[in-house]
Amino acid sequence: MVTTTAAIGPDRTDRPHVRRRVVLGGAGVVLAAVVVLTVTARDIRDNARSADVLGLDLGWAPWLVPVAGTAGTLSAVAVVGMLLSAAFLTGGRMWATPVLVWTAVTAVRVCVGTAEVFGMPVLDVLRPRSLWFFVTEVAVGQALLTTLVLTLVVAAGCRFLRGADAAAVLTVLAVVAVLPPVASGHASSAGNHQVITSALMLHAASAVVWTGGLVALVLGVRPSRTDLAAATTRFSLVAGWCFAITVATGVVSAAARLDRWSDLVSTRYGVVLAAKVGALAALGAFGWWHRRRSLPALAAGHTRVFLRVAGAELLLLAATMGLAAALSRTAPPNELGSIVFDAPLTPAVRWIPEPVLLAVAVVAVVAYLTAARFAAARAAAGPPAAGRPAGAGWSHRRTAAWVAGWSLLVAAGTVQFAQVDPSGTVTVLQPLVAAFAVPALLVLGAPVRLARATGRAWADRVADATESRPMRLLRQPGVALSLYLAAGFGTLLAVSGNWAATRHGVHLLLTPAVAAAGCLFWSPAVRRPATGMVVVRPSAPSADSAERSPGRG
């Protein structure tokens, strides 16, 4: 558990650290802006000449759009870093001000995006009708409006909520707020848009978490050396996974957007992509250096090596984000994104399962298997319990049910499986599997009971979250049934309207939503006589509860 209460804000007792934060943060912002403007300058000038031929006055809008997009990404990174620190790293305080800055930058993006769509200067489109048309009729505007609303919710949460659990929920919400503009870019109109869009969403989410955590460690208020070493060790594992996801999803996206390998050197898109690949390779080298040198030095109480290397890594990450923003503004050689037979890695991209659901399933299964190993080790070291011989580990049947449940969820959410069946049978079966088979298998896996059996603090924290007051409210029979029926009805509308092929975001939300509602409805529960609330039945009474109620079993 994180016990430090330092705030992510100015620390007047450490002026050199404050100066370093200001200089390093400002340098990162300037570097990202310079990179994105340098890379996109040629396209911006070409578009300006085309607009002059058509008699359009674009003003500064073409230059402001990529800068505002980069500023939005950097603001999101700062917010995610602050929330990660409060939830998992050094226990910093949640401030609403950085989130409101992100909200303001998103509002600016709405204004400059409207100017770009109408082909007019920014000041000439600041009218309610123009802005309303942009946020309701244009896909990019709808995405920015979604991000704007989510940032306001996160800001309200930072203002009124406290505690590590609230920070964890807000962290997830902040990462989700990054995704709508990503999903509305070039990939949303691609021929194989489900795979490309999901890959880009995972790419952006992992990059924001990775960069945000590093920002929290380097630019946040410096904790004690012991706390910094512990937080860096915890984050090192997360950073490794984020780097792997970023590289893998980048490969999938690039394979779908390039016609041939020579496009990497013969097209502007390929050159920018190659530069980004080089930057990622350098960041991987930084990670290797941290594991070999920085982390051992931190464990020995020396922070200077880590802070210097991590500062350079942050600057490289800022430049990489500038390249990513420029890449999103550059038309790929395979503009339609269709997978042709001579394209790189065609089979892998064509048949890859739904990337977002696959990533979530892998995390859930790995966490479950890790917890099962801890539970088995604890059982082997402890005395035999009632109904369980000494040394007995976690049930293999429950483990198999958990793995099967997540595997079926991925299969139910993979649109490509339905596209190979012209009769439509698979399209009908997928939501039924998500609504009935997946919840039954996940509930049989008994994850809460497993978390309690591990005896680990992080597992107990997860189990406590499932037994919190909001979760008890959701498990009330009436509420759970209502959610189950609503999710099933939404899925039925999505299938009948063929939204899975045209609105990937709706499909991506409904599939896990109906499975989660089913888990709430079918999870084992017991009614509390005093309040009527529904809670998960514990696997075994604690020693304190046994002393208070000796007659209960």
C-alpha positions as CSV (number, residue, x, y, z in Angstrom):
1,M,0.0,0.0,0.0
2,V,1.1,3.5,-0.8
3,T,1.4,5.6,2.4
4,T,3.2,8.7,1.2
5,T,1.0,11.9,1.0
6,A,3.3,14.2,-1.0
7,A,1.4,16.3,-3.5
8,I,2.2,16.7,-7.2
9,G,2.8,20.4,-7.1
10,P,5.5,22.9,-6.3
11,D,7.8,21.9,-3.5
12,R,9.4,25.1,-2.1
13,T,11.8,23.1,0.1
14,D,13.7,21.8,-2.9
15,R,14.4,24.7,-5.2
16,P,16.9,22.9,-7.5
17,H,14.4,20.1,-8.0
18,V,11.7,22.7,-8.9
19,R,14.0,24.4,-11.4
20,R,14.9,21.1,-13.0
21,R,11.2,20.2,-13.3
22,V,10.4,23.6,-14.9
23,V,13.3,23.4,-17.4
24,L,12.8,19.8,-18.3
25,G,9.1,20.1,-18.7
26,G,9.3,23.2,-20.8
27,A,12.0,21.7,-22.9
28,G,9.9,18.7,-23.6
29,V,6.9,20.8,-24.6
30,V,9.0,22.9,-27.0
31,L,10.7,19.9,-28.4
32,A,7.4,18.1,-29.2
33,A,6.0,21.3,-30.8
34,V,9.2,21.8,-32.9
35,V,9.2,18.2,-34.1
36,V,5.5,18.2,-35.2
37,L,5.8,21.5,-37.0
38,T,9.0,20.6,-38.7
39,V,7.6,17.3,-40.0
40,T,4.2,18.7,-41.1
41,A,5.4,22.0,-42.4
42,R,5.6,20.8,-46.0
43,D,2.1,19.4,-46.0
44,I,0.8,22.5,-44.3
45,R,2.3,24.8,-47.0
46,D,1.0,22.6,-49.8
47,N,-2.5,22.7,-48.3
48,A,-2.3,26.5,-47.9
49,R,-1.4,26.9,-51.6
50,S,-4.3,24.7,-52.6
51,A,-6.6,26.8,-50.4
52,D,-5.3,30.0,-52.1
53,V,-6.2,28.5,-55.5
54,L,-9.7,27.8,-54.2
55,G,-10.0,31.3,-52.7
56,L,-10.0,30.0,-49.1
57,D,-8.4,31.9,-46.2
58,L,-7.3,29.3,-43.7
59,G,-5.3,31.7,-41.5
60,W,-3.3,30.0,-38.8
61,A,-5.6,27.0,-38.5
62,P,-3.4,24.5,-40.4
63,W,-0.5,25.3,-38.1
64,L,-2.6,25.3,-34.9
65,V,-4.2,21.9,-35.5
66,P,-1.0,19.7,-35.1
67,V,0.3,22.0,-32.2
68,A,-3.0,21.7,-30.4
69,G,-3.1,18.0,-30.9
70,T,0.4,17.6,-29.5
71,A,-0.5,19.9,-26.5
72,G,-3.6,17.7,-25.9
73,T,-1.4,14.6,-25.7
74,L,1.1,16.2,-23.4
75,S,-1.7,17.4,-21.1
76,A,-3.1,13.9,-21.0
77,V,0.3,12.5,-20.1
78,A,0.6,15.0,-17.2
79,V,-2.8,14.1,-15.9
80,V,-2.3,10.3,-16.2
81,G,1.1,10.7,-14.5
82,M,-0.5,12.6,-11.6
83,L,-3.2,10.0,-11.2
84,L,-0.8,7.1,-11.5
85,S,1.4,8.6,-8.8
86,A,-1.7,9.0,-6.5
87,A,-2.9,5.4,-7.2
88,F,0.2,3.2,-7.5
89,L,3.5,5.0,-7.2
90,T,4.4,7.7,-4.6
91,G,0.9,8.5,-3.3
92,G,0.7,12.1,-4.6
93,R,-2.4,14.2,-4.2
94,M,-4.9,14.6,-7.1
95,W,-5.2,18.2,-8.4
96,A,-8.0,19.4,-10.6
97,T,-5.9,22.1,-12.3
98,P,-3.9,19.9,-14.7
99,V,-7.1,18.2,-15.8
100,L,-8.7,21.6,-16.4
101,V,-5.7,22.6,-18.5
102,W,-6.3,19.4,-20.6
103,T,-10.0,20.4,-20.9
104,A,-9.0,23.9,-22.1
105,V,-6.6,22.4,-24.7
106,T,-9.4,20.1,-25.9
107,A,-11.7,23.1,-26.3
108,V,-9.0,24.8,-28.3
109,R,-8.8,21.7,-30.5
110,V,-12.5,21.9,-31.1
111,C,-12.2,25.5,-32.3
112,V,-9.2,24.9,-34.6
113,G,-10.8,21.7,-35.9
114,T,-13.9,23.6,-36.8
115,A,-11.8,26.2,-38.6
116,E,-10.0,23.4,-40.6
117,V,-13.3,21.8,-41.6
118,F,-14.9,25.0,-42.8
119,G,-11.7,26.3,-44.4
120,M,-11.8,29.6,-42.4
121,P,-9.7,31.5,-39.8
122,V,-10.3,30.4,-36.3
123,L,-11.9,33.7,-35.1
124,D,-14.4,33.5,-38.0
125,V,-15.9,30.1,-36.9
126,L,-16.3,30.8,-33.2
127,R,-20.1,30.8,-33.6
128,P,-22.4,28.4,-31.8
129,R,-23.9,26.9,-35.0
130,S,-20.5,26.2,-36.5
131,L,-19.1,24.6,-33.4
132,W,-22.3,22.6,-32.9
133,F,-22.1,21.2,-36.4
134,F,-18.5,20.2,-35.9
135,V,-19.1,18.3,-32.6
136,T,-22.3,16.6,-33.7
137,E,-21.8,15.9,-37.4
138,V,-18.1,15.4,-37.9
139,A,-16.4,12.3,-36.5
140,V,-13.4,14.1,-35.2
141,G,-15.6,16.7,-33.5
142,Q,-17.7,14.0,-31.9
143,A,-14.5,12.4,-30.5
144,L,-13.2,15.7,-29.1
145,L,-16.6,16.3,-27.5
146,T,-16.4,12.9,-25.8
147,T,-12.9,13.7,-24.6
148,L,-14.1,17.1,-23.3
149,V,-16.9,15.5,-21.3
150,L,-14.6,12.8,-19.8
151,T,-12.0,15.3,-18.8
152,L,-14.6,17.3,-16.9
153,V,-15.6,14.2,-15.1
154,V,-12.0,13.5,-14.2
155,A,-11.6,17.0,-13.0
156,A,-14.6,16.7,-10.8
157,G,-13.3,13.5,-9.4
158,C,-9.9,15.0,-8.6
159,R,-11.7,17.9,-6.8
160,F,-14.1,15.9,-4.7
161,L,-12.6,12.4,-4.3
162,R,-9.7,11.2,-2.3
163,G,-7.8,7.9,-1.8
164,A,-5.8,5.5,-3.9
165,D,-8.9,3.5,-5.1
166,A,-10.5,6.7,-6.5
167,A,-7.3,7.6,-8.2
168,A,-7.1,4.2,-9.8
169,V,-10.6,4.6,-11.2
170,L,-9.8,8.1,-12.4
171,T,-6.6,6.8,-14.1
172,V,-8.6,4.4,-16.2
173,L,-11.1,7.1,-17.0
174,A,-8.3,9.5,-18.1
175,V,-6.7,6.9,-20.3
176,V,-10.1,6.2,-21.9
177,A,-10.5,10.0,-22.5
178,V,-7.3,9.8,-24.7
179,L,-8.8,7.2,-27.1
180,P,-11.7,8.9,-29.0
181,P,-9.6,11.2,-31.1
182,V,-7.3,8.3,-31.9
183,A,-10.2,6.1,-33.1
184,S,-11.5,8.9,-35.3
185,G,-8.4,9.4,-37.4
186,H,-7.3,7.8,-40.7
187,A,-7.9,4.3,-39.3
188,S,-11.7,4.8,-38.8
189,S,-12.2,4.9,-42.5
190,A,-9.8,2.1,-43.4
191,G,-10.9,-1.1,-45.1
192,N,-9.8,-3.2,-42.2
193,H,-10.6,-0.5,-39.7
194,Q,-11.5,-2.8,-36.7
195,V,-8.0,-4.2,-36.3
196,I,-6.3,-0.9,-37.2
197,T,-8.4,1.2,-34.9
198,S,-8.1,-1.2,-31.9
199,A,-4.3,-1.4,-32.5
200,L,-4.0,2.4,-32.5
201,M,-6.1,2.7,-29.3
202,L,-3.9,0.2,-27.5
203,H,-0.8,2.0,-28.9
204,A,-2.0,5.4,-27.6
205,A,-3.1,4.0,-24.2
206,S,0.1,2.2,-23.5
207,A,2.2,5.1,-24.6
208,V,0.3,7.5,-22.3
209,V,0.6,5.2,-19.3
210,W,4.3,4.6,-20.0
211,T,5.1,8.3,-20.4
212,G,2.8,9.5,-17.6
213,G,4.4,7.2,-15.1
214,L,7.9,8.4,-16.0
215,V,6.7,12.0,-15.8
216,A,5.4,11.3,-12.3
217,L,8.7,9.8,-11.2
218,V,10.9,12.5,-12.6
219,L,8.9,15.7,-12.6
220,G,6.6,15.0,-9.6
221,V,7.5,16.0,-6.0
222,R,10.6,14.0,-5.1
223,P,9.8,11.4,-2.4
224,S,12.4,9.9,-0.1
225,R,15.1,7.7,-1.7
226,T,13.5,4.6,-0.4
227,D,10.0,5.5,-1.7
228,L,11.5,6.5,-5.1
229,A,13.3,3.2,-5.4
230,A,10.2,1.2,-4.5
231,A,8.0,3.2,-6.9
232,T,10.5,2.9,-9.7
233,T,10.7,-0.8,-9.2
234,R,6.9,-1.1,-9.4
235,F,6.7,1.0,-12.4
236,S,9.5,-0.8,-14.2
237,L,7.3,-3.8,-14.8
238,V,4.5,-1.7,-16.1
239,A,6.8,0.2,-18.4
240,G,8.1,-3.0,-19.9
241,W,4.6,-4.2,-20.7
242,C,3.7,-0.8,-22.1
243,F,6.8,-0.8,-24.3
244,A,6.0,-4.3,-25.6
245,I,2.4,-3.3,-26.4
246,T,3.4,-0.1,-28.1
247,V,5.8,-2.0,-30.4
248,A,3.4,-4.8,-31.1
249,T,0.5,-2.5,-31.9
250,G,2.7,-0.3,-34.0
251,V,3.8,-3.2,-36.1
252,V,0.2,-4.2,-36.7
253,S,-0.9,-0.7,-37.7
254,A,2.1,-0.2,-40.0
255,A,1.6,-3.6,-41.6
256,A,-1.9,-2.6,-42.5
257,R,-1.0,0.9,-43.8
258,L,2.0,0.0,-46.0
259,D,1.7,-1.7,-49.4
260,R,5.3,-2.9,-49.4
261,W,8.5,-2.7,-47.3
262,S,10.0,-0.1,-49.7
263,D,7.4,2.4,-48.6
264,L,9.5,2.9,-45.5
265,V,12.0,4.9,-47.5
266,S,10.1,6.0,-50.6
267,T,7.1,7.8,-49.0
268,R,6.8,10.6,-46.5
269,Y,4.6,8.4,-44.3
270,G,7.2,5.7,-44.3
271,V,10.1,8.1,-43.5
272,V,8.2,9.5,-40.5
273,L,7.3,6.0,-39.4
274,A,10.9,4.9,-39.7
275,A,12.0,7.8,-37.6
276,K,9.5,6.8,-35.0
277,V,10.7,3.2,-35.0
278,G,14.3,4.5,-34.4
279,A,13.0,6.6,-31.5
280,L,11.3,3.5,-30.0
281,A,14.5,1.5,-30.4
282,A,16.4,4.2,-28.5
283,L,13.7,4.2,-25.8
284,G,14.1,0.4,-25.5
285,A,17.8,1.0,-25.0
286,F,17.0,3.5,-22.2
287,G,14.8,0.8,-20.5
288,W,17.6,-1.7,-20.7
289,W,20.0,0.8,-19.2
290,H,17.6,1.4,-16.3
291,R,17.3,-2.3,-15.5
292,R,21.1,-2.8,-15.7
293,R,22.3,0.4,-14.0
294,S,19.7,2.8,-12.7
295,L,17.6,0.4,-10.6
296,P,20.6,-1.1,-8.8
297,A,21.9,2.4,-8.1
298,L,18.5,3.5,-6.8
299,A,18.4,0.4,-4.5
300,A,21.8,1.5,-3.2
301,G,20.4,5.0,-2.4
302,H,21.9,6.9,-5.4
303,T,19.2,8.8,-7.4
304,R,21.4,11.0,-9.6
305,V,22.0,8.3,-12.3
306,F,18.3,7.5,-12.6
307,L,17.1,11.2,-12.7
308,R,19.7,12.1,-15.4
309,V,18.9,9.1,-17.6
310,A,15.2,9.4,-17.1
311,G,15.3,13.1,-17.9
312,A,16.9,12.3,-21.3
313,E,14.4,9.6,-21.8
314,L,11.6,12.1,-21.2
315,L,12.9,14.4,-23.8
316,L,13.2,11.6,-26.3
317,L,9.6,10.6,-25.5
318,A,8.5,14.2,-26.1
319,A,10.1,14.1,-29.5
320,T,8.5,10.7,-30.2
321,M,5.1,12.1,-29.4
322,G,5.7,14.9,-31.8
323,L,6.5,12.3,-34.5
324,A,3.4,10.4,-33.6
325,A,1.3,13.6,-34.0
326,A,2.9,14.3,-37.3
327,L,2.3,10.7,-38.4
328,S,-1.4,11.0,-37.7
329,R,-1.5,14.1,-40.0
330,T,0.3,12.3,-42.8
331,A,-1.6,10.3,-45.4
332,P,-0.4,6.7,-45.6
333,P,0.5,5.1,-48.9
334,N,-2.3,2.6,-48.5
335,E,-4.9,5.3,-48.0
336,L,-7.9,2.9,-47.7
337,G,-6.0,0.6,-45.3
338,S,-7.2,-2.5,-47.1
339,I,-5.0,-5.6,-46.7
340,V,-3.7,-6.7,-50.0
341,F,-2.0,-10.1,-50.5
342,D,1.5,-8.7,-51.1
343,A,1.4,-6.3,-48.1
344,P,3.8,-7.0,-45.2
345,L,2.6,-9.4,-42.5
346,T,-0.7,-9.9,-44.3
347,P,-1.8,-13.2,-42.5
348,A,-1.0,-11.9,-39.0
349,V,-3.0,-8.7,-39.5
350,R,-5.9,-10.4,-41.3
351,W,-6.5,-13.0,-38.6
352,I,-5.3,-11.3,-35.4
353,P,-8.0,-11.4,-32.7
354,E,-9.6,-8.1,-31.4
355,P,-6.4,-6.3,-30.0
356,V,-8.1,-4.4,-27.2
357,L,-10.0,-7.4,-25.8
358,L,-6.9,-9.6,-26.3
359,A,-4.7,-7.3,-24.3
360,V,-7.2,-7.1,-21.5
361,A,-7.7,-10.9,-21.5
362,V,-3.9,-11.5,-21.4
363,V,-3.6,-9.2,-18.4
364,A,-6.5,-10.8,-16.6
365,V,-5.2,-14.3,-17.2
366,V,-1.6,-13.5,-16.2
367,A,-2.9,-11.8,-13.0
368,Y,-5.1,-14.8,-12.3
369,L,-2.3,-17.3,-12.8
370,T,0.1,-15.3,-10.7
371,A,-2.5,-15.1,-7.9
372,A,-3.1,-18.9,-8.2
373,R,0.7,-19.5,-7.8
374,F,0.7,-17.3,-4.7
375,A,-2.3,-19.1,-3.3
376,A,-0.8,-22.5,-3.9
377,A,2.5,-21.4,-2.1
378,R,0.5,-20.0,0.8
379,A,-1.6,-23.2,1.1
380,A,1.6,-25.4,1.0
381,A,3.1,-23.4,3.8
382,G,0.0,-23.3,6.0
383,P,-2.0,-25.8,8.0
384,P,-4.7,-27.9,6.3
385,A,-8.1,-26.2,6.2
386,A,-11.6,-27.8,6.3
387,G,-12.2,-29.7,3.2
388,R,-8.7,-29.1,1.9
389,P,-5.7,-31.3,2.5
390,A,-2.3,-29.8,3.4
391,G,-0.4,-28.6,0.4
392,A,-3.5,-28.4,-1.9
393,G,-3.3,-25.6,-4.4
394,W,-5.9,-23.6,-6.2
395,S,-8.4,-25.6,-8.2
396,H,-7.4,-26.4,-11.8
397,R,-11.0,-26.4,-12.8
398,R,-11.5,-22.9,-11.7
399,T,-8.4,-21.8,-13.5
400,A,-9.5,-23.6,-16.7
401,A,-12.9,-21.8,-16.4
402,W,-11.3,-18.4,-16.1
403,V,-9.0,-18.9,-19.1
404,A,-11.9,-20.3,-21.1
405,G,-14.1,-17.4,-20.2
406,W,-11.6,-14.8,-21.4
407,S,-10.8,-16.8,-24.5
408,L,-14.5,-16.9,-25.4
409,L,-14.8,-13.1,-24.8
410,V,-12.0,-12.4,-27.2
411,A,-13.6,-14.7,-29.8
412,A,-17.0,-13.1,-29.3
413,G,-15.5,-9.6,-29.8
414,T,-13.5,-10.4,-32.9
415,V,-15.4,-9.2,-36.0
416,Q,-13.2,-11.1,-38.5
417,F,-14.6,-14.4,-37.3
418,A,-18.1,-13.2,-38.3
419,Q,-17.0,-12.0,-41.7
420,V,-16.0,-15.5,-42.8
421,D,-19.6,-16.7,-42.4
422,P,-21.9,-15.3,-45.0
423,S,-25.0,-16.9,-43.4
424,G,-24.7,-14.6,-40.4
425,T,-24.7,-17.5,-37.8
426,V,-21.5,-16.4,-36.2
427,T,-22.7,-12.8,-36.0
428,V,-25.7,-14.1,-33.9
429,L,-23.7,-16.5,-31.8
430,Q,-21.1,-14.0,-30.7
431,P,-23.3,-11.8,-28.5
432,L,-25.0,-14.9,-27.1
433,V,-21.7,-16.3,-26.1
434,A,-20.7,-13.0,-24.5
435,A,-24.0,-12.8,-22.6
436,F,-24.3,-16.3,-21.3
437,A,-21.2,-18.5,-21.6
438,V,-18.6,-15.9,-20.7
439,P,-20.2,-14.8,-17.4
440,A,-20.8,-18.4,-16.3
441,L,-17.2,-19.3,-16.8
442,L,-15.8,-16.1,-15.2
443,V,-18.0,-16.5,-12.2
444,L,-16.9,-20.2,-11.9
445,G,-13.3,-18.9,-11.8
446,A,-14.0,-17.2,-8.4
447,P,-11.5,-14.4,-8.8
448,V,-12.5,-12.7,-5.5
449,R,-12.0,-15.9,-3.5
450,L,-8.6,-16.4,-5.2
451,A,-7.6,-12.8,-4.3
452,R,-8.4,-13.5,-0.7
453,A,-6.5,-16.8,-0.8
454,T,-3.2,-15.1,-1.9
455,G,-2.7,-13.1,1.3
456,R,-1.1,-10.4,-0.8
457,A,-1.9,-6.7,-0.2
458,W,-2.5,-5.9,-3.8
459,A,-4.9,-8.8,-4.2
460,D,-6.8,-7.9,-1.0
461,R,-7.1,-4.3,-2.4
462,V,-8.7,-5.7,-5.6
463,A,-11.1,-7.9,-3.5
464,D,-12.0,-5.0,-1.3
465,A,-12.9,-3.0,-4.3
466,T,-15.3,-5.7,-5.5
467,E,-17.0,-5.5,-2.1
468,S,-17.2,-1.7,-1.9
469,R,-20.5,0.1,-1.5
470,P,-21.0,0.9,-5.2
471,M,-20.3,-2.7,-6.2
472,R,-22.8,-4.0,-3.5
473,L,-25.3,-1.6,-5.0
474,L,-24.7,-3.0,-8.5
475,R,-25.2,-6.5,-7.2
476,Q,-28.6,-5.9,-5.9
477,P,-30.9,-8.2,-7.9
478,G,-33.0,-5.5,-9.4
479,V,-30.1,-3.3,-10.4
480,A,-28.1,-6.3,-11.8
481,L,-31.1,-7.6,-13.8
482,S,-31.7,-4.1,-15.2
483,L,-28.1,-3.7,-16.3
484,Y,-28.2,-7.2,-17.8
485,L,-31.3,-6.6,-19.8
486,A,-30.1,-3.1,-20.9
487,A,-26.8,-4.5,-22.1
488,G,-28.5,-7.4,-23.9
489,F,-31.0,-5.0,-25.6
490,G,-28.1,-2.8,-26.7
491,T,-26.3,-5.8,-28.2
492,L,-29.4,-6.9,-30.0
493,L,-29.7,-3.4,-31.6
494,A,-26.0,-3.5,-32.6
495,V,-26.4,-6.9,-34.3
496,S,-29.6,-5.9,-36.1
497,G,-28.2,-2.6,-37.2
498,N,-24.8,-4.1,-38.3
499,W,-23.0,-1.6,-36.0
500,A,-20.1,-4.0,-35.5
501,A,-18.9,-3.3,-39.0
502,T,-19.6,0.4,-39.1
503,R,-19.2,1.6,-35.5
504,H,-16.3,-0.3,-34.0
505,G,-16.4,1.7,-30.7
506,V,-20.0,0.7,-30.0
507,H,-19.1,-3.0,-30.7
508,L,-16.0,-2.7,-28.5
509,L,-18.0,-1.4,-25.6
510,L,-21.0,-3.6,-25.8
511,T,-19.2,-7.0,-25.9
512,P,-17.5,-6.6,-22.5
513,A,-20.4,-4.6,-21.1
514,V,-22.9,-7.5,-21.6
515,A,-20.3,-9.9,-20.2
516,A,-19.8,-7.7,-17.1
517,A,-23.5,-7.3,-16.6
518,G,-23.9,-11.1,-16.7
519,C,-21.1,-11.5,-14.1
520,L,-22.9,-9.0,-11.8
521,F,-26.2,-10.9,-12.2
522,W,-24.8,-14.5,-11.8
523,S,-22.1,-13.9,-9.2
524,P,-22.7,-15.8,-5.9
525,A,-24.3,-13.5,-3.4
526,V,-25.8,-13.4,0.0
527,R,-28.3,-10.9,1.3
528,R,-27.5,-8.9,4.4
529,P,-30.6,-8.9,6.7
530,A,-30.0,-5.4,8.1
531,T,-29.6,-3.6,4.8
532,G,-30.7,-5.9,2.1
533,M,-27.5,-5.3,0.2
534,V,-25.9,-8.0,-1.9
535,V,-22.3,-8.9,-1.3
536,V,-19.9,-11.6,-2.6
537,R,-19.9,-14.6,-0.3
538,P,-16.5,-14.9,1.3
539,S,-14.6,-18.2,0.9
540,A,-13.9,-18.6,4.6
541,P,-14.7,-16.5,7.7
542,S,-11.8,-14.6,9.3
543,A,-10.6,-15.3,12.8
544,D,-12.2,-12.1,14.1
545,S,-15.6,-12.9,12.6
546,A,-15.4,-16.4,13.9
547,E,-14.9,-15.1,17.4
548,R,-17.8,-12.7,17.1
549,S,-20.2,-15.3,15.7
550,P,-19.1,-18.8,16.9
551,G,-22.4,-20.4,16.0
552,R,-22.2,-19.4,12.3
553,G,-20.6,-21.6,9.7
